[in-house]
Structures are given as C-alpha cells and as structure tokens.
C-alpha cells in the first residue's frame, strides 16, 4: 500500500496563490455541470468535484494546476483543453508510479 500525502489546500505558482476549495457546494455545482474540477483566475480558486473517484480527483487537481501554470508562464501561448487533459493524465500516472497518492479520505468539507 502506498503512503498517502495530504491534499494541497493551495497552489502557489509564480507570485500567485490559488486556494483549493473542497466543499459539498462546489461538488454539487460541478456535478450539475458534468465537470471534475475548475479554476477561476479572478477569485484565484480551484474547485474539485469530490464525488468522483480518487484517481479522477487527482487528475482534476493536476489539470487545474496546469491551467494555472499556463496562465502564469505561457503569456498567451494557450494549450488546448485536450493537451491539458493529456498532460494531467500523464502526470497522474507518473506521480502514482513514484508511489505518491493524495489522501482524499481525510478531506473535510
């Protein structure tokens, strides 16, 4: 069994800090929209749909982190949503291969 690390509550990229919002309200809204997660650059928040399996929550967190990094560092060279999804899936597999898993069981809303 792999040791699990706490789910990050913030994502720092460049000089920006985004809050990771893990709530029942966010989950209900994301479920209604059919989304696993979303990032709001205006409010600097990342919301994750907690009703999804752990692997999808991890991929969604990485996916949204990639959107943040793209906004901070890419200066207009936007990746497509498909490219972002493929990269986040690949990163999910890499960190799992390294024995890193997030402990979604300890998330309190």
Secondary structure, DSSP 4 states (H G I P E B T S, - for coil): ---EEPPPSEEEETTEEEEEE--HHHHHHHHHHT-SEEEETTTTEEEE-TTS-HHHHHHHHHHHHHHHHHHHHSTT-PPPHHHHHHHHHHHHHHHHHTT-EE-GGG---
